[in-house]
């Protein structure tokens, strides 16, 4: 009997387990491709923005370029625009001291940083869940299938391998599907988590460097 025949003749519970695992696998692959695209885009945007930022361009001009009409600000750009916007707003008030300006800028960038980190980590808990529970769901289907096979075996007078083999085989298919769903999800989760952490650390380093640039700018203007 073929694999498809075993699946078609499996008990309702085992079929339900297989369907659940199949849907989990499909959704996890959708998340995997989506995360690949998002993280790749974040790296490209970060490299492009850093090239502009450290090229010596005036910060006000860079802000205007990033916030031009119809342009979508993302990733590290969002941290920069949040910081420079708060810096400009606070500097317009001459009563605000330099240290207070920097504190406000750092607070604004920290909020933007947290939002970008949430975007990087989005849907990763789903991959972790699929990777952790899929083998157990498959094991449940296997146990149920084997139990069903032995119950059916008790109803026949002569037990042979041909009698019990289909039931055990259909049960083991559930375990195979569970592993097929779990392994890519676990690998993808570990890989994407590492990339997201690296990007988040990169964002944080930039926020600190930008804060230092503004700190020097504020105190140099005060000294002047």
QUIUR-V412479 format. One record per pair of residues at least 24 apart in sequence whose ideal C-beta (glycine too) atoms are under 8 Angstrom apart, sorted by the first residue. I is the first residue (numbers start at 1). J is the second residue. D is the distance in whole Angstrom. If there is no record, write none. Layout:
BEGIN
{{I,J,D} {I,J,D}}
END
This chain:
BEGIN
{{1,166,6} {1,169,8} {3,173,7} {6,166,6} {6,169,5} {6,170,4} {6,173,6} {7,170,7} {7,173,6} {9,166,7} {9,170,7} {10,145,7} {10,170,4} {10,173,8} {11,144,7} {11,145,7} {11,148,5} {11,170,8} {13,141,7} {13,144,5} {13,148,8} {14,141,5} {14,144,6} {14,145,5} {14,148,7} {14,170,6} {14,171,7} {14,174,6} {17,137,6} {17,138,7} {17,140,6} {17,141,3} {17,144,7} {17,174,5} {18,141,7} {18,173,7} {18,174,6} {18,177,6} {20,137,6} {21,134,6} {21,137,6} {21,138,6} {21,141,8} {21,174,7} {21,177,5} {21,178,5} {21,180,8} {21,181,5} {22,177,7} {22,181,8} {24,130,5} {24,134,6} {24,137,8} {24,181,5} {25,130,8} {25,134,8} {25,177,7} {25,180,6} {25,181,4} {25,184,8} {25,185,8} {27,126,7} {27,130,8} {28,126,7} {28,127,6} {28,130,5} {28,181,7} {28,184,7} {28,185,5} {28,188,7} {29,184,7} {31,123,5} {31,126,6} {31,127,6} {31,188,8} {32,127,7} {32,184,7} {32,185,8} {32,188,5} {34,123,7} {35,123,6} {35,124,7} {35,127,8} {35,188,7} {35,192,5} {38,119,7} {38,120,8} {38,122,8} {39,120,7} {39,192,6} {39,195,5} {39,196,7} {39,199,7} {41,74,8} {41,75,8} {42,74,8} {42,75,5} {42,120,7} {42,199,6} {43,199,7} {45,74,6} {45,75,4} {45,76,7} {45,77,6} {46,75,6} {46,76,5} {46,199,7} {46,202,6} {46,203,8} {49,75,7} {49,76,5} {49,77,5} {49,80,7} {50,76,7} {50,206,7} {53,80,7} {53,210,8} {59,84,6} {60,84,8} {75,116,6} {75,199,8} {75,203,7} {76,116,8} {76,202,8} {76,203,6} {76,206,6} {78,112,5} {78,115,7} {78,116,6} {79,109,5} {79,112,5} {79,113,6} {79,116,7} {79,203,6} {79,206,7} {79,207,6} {79,210,8} {80,206,8} {80,210,6} {81,112,8} {82,108,5} {82,109,6} {82,111,7} {82,112,4} {83,108,6} {83,109,4} {83,112,8} {83,207,7} {83,210,6} {83,211,7} {83,214,7} {87,214,6} {91,218,8} {98,215,8} {98,218,4} {98,219,6} {98,222,5} {101,214,8} {101,218,6} {102,211,6} {102,214,6} {102,215,5} {102,218,6} {105,211,6} {105,214,6} {106,207,8} {106,211,5} {109,207,5} {109,210,7} {109,211,7} {110,207,7} {113,200,8} {113,203,6} {113,204,6} {113,207,6} {116,200,8} {116,203,6} {117,196,8} {117,200,5} {117,203,7} {120,196,4} {120,199,6} {120,200,6} {121,193,8} {121,196,6} {124,189,6} {124,192,6} {124,193,6} {124,196,7} {127,185,5} {127,186,8} {127,188,6} {127,189,4} {127,192,7} {128,185,8} {128,186,8} {128,189,5} {130,181,6} {130,182,7} {130,185,4} {131,182,5} {131,183,8} {131,185,4} {131,186,4} {131,189,6} {132,182,8} {132,186,8} {134,178,5} {134,179,7} {134,181,4} {134,182,4} {134,185,7} {135,175,8} {135,178,5} {135,179,6} {135,182,5} {136,178,8} {137,178,6} {138,174,5} {138,175,4} {138,176,7} {138,177,6} {138,178,2} {138,179,7} {138,181,8} {138,182,8} {139,174,8} {139,175,6} {139,178,7} {140,174,8} {141,171,7} {141,174,3} {141,175,7} {141,178,7} {142,171,4} {142,172,6} {142,174,5} {142,175,5} {143,171,8} {144,171,7} {145,170,5} {145,171,3} {145,172,8} {145,174,6} {146,171,5}}
END
